[in-house]
Amino acid sequence: MSSGDIILVIISGLGTVHGLFLAIFLWNYQKGSRLSNQLLSLLLLILAFRIGKSVFLEFTDDLAVELIFIGLATMLAIGPLFYLFAKSCSLRGFSLNRKHLIHFLPALLGVLFGFWLNKELSQTLPKVLFVVIFLGYYLQFLVYLTISLLFIRKQQQAGLASNTSAFLKLLVYSLFAIWIVYFFNLIDEIVPYILGPILYSLVVYVVSFIVIRKGYLEEIHKAKYSTTAVSQEKSTQLFDELLVLMEKEKLFKNPEINLKSLSKSLNVTPQVLSMTINQKTGKNFNAFVNHYRIEEAAHLLTDERFKSYTISSIAYEVGFNSISSFNTNFKSQLGKTPAAYLKQQ
């Protein structure tokens, strides 16, 4: 190994080790949001394993095929972890539940495939299968990063604190940069493979420095809507007016209702309304409205006057314009499907 290779190993290796120590620190960090800290810790652990595999692959000729594909499969967990991390930083009251496990099913299948694969199988299986696998892994990563970025921008427009949105954007752009390096190396080795671990090392050190300097971790959840000032009295008054619209006028039955139109009805900005809902209920706007829709649907399912209605008809009656969304929200809120609920009644 040349002296240049040794320097590259040291640079990329130090970043991996630093990422591991940072992950351990975050897992036990008590300030800010514990869930956010632990999700970020898991993200760093997965990245460290993925990058560590890349370092060994670059400078080792006999790395086991199983380890190569297990390391590659961990990429399928990076996108979901960051997406859930972004949600935990942006939404008060956010918590993990069983439905979130579906995000990690592809990663589990990928790891199982890695354990199953061996050198002999890798030489006999059609090459097109591996092309599809590689492209699928990278495409899934890109899709999650894109969804996460759109979510962050949406939350920023709704009044997310500037420090939190800046921190999330810093992370997502860093992950985009790492994805670009690996993807272009995959296409035609346009970018040297070792550049991935080196870039990761730089990202880890730069992010660590900025996070410590700016105090981002402590700021998460402290002032989600720090750019929108509103008194407690005004917030309570606004929420009371909102309850009238929801409970008496049943405005939630309008399938076209959204934050902008409702805030206009209440003569406030979308940021103020979003902040008020979040502070009073711990829910975002959609979850708040859907809560009323599901309550109404449960009532109609047991109302004799609606006995002739199908479940789909009731879903549309209470304001949903998607049956799948209705079923998902119903089961999430009441613990059973609409059909099971109706049968029980």
Secondary structure, DSSP 8 states (H G I E B T S, - for coil): --HHHHHHHHHHHHHHHHHHHHHHHHHT--SS-HHHHHHHHHHHHHHHHHHHHHHHHHH-S---HHHHHHHHHTHHHHHHHHHHHHHHHHSTT----GGGGGGGHHHHHHHHHHHH--HHHHHHS-HHHHHHHHHHHHHHHHHHHHHHHHHHHHHHHTT--HHHHHHHHHHHHHHHHHHHHHHHHHHHS-S-TTHHHHHHHHHHHHHHHHHHHHTHHHHTTT-TTTTS---HHHHHHHHHHHHIIIIIS-GGG-TT--HHHHHHHTTS-HHHHHHHHHHHHS--HHHHHHHHHHHHHHHHHT-GGGTT--HHHHHHHTT-S-HHHHHHHHHHHHSS-HHHHHHH-
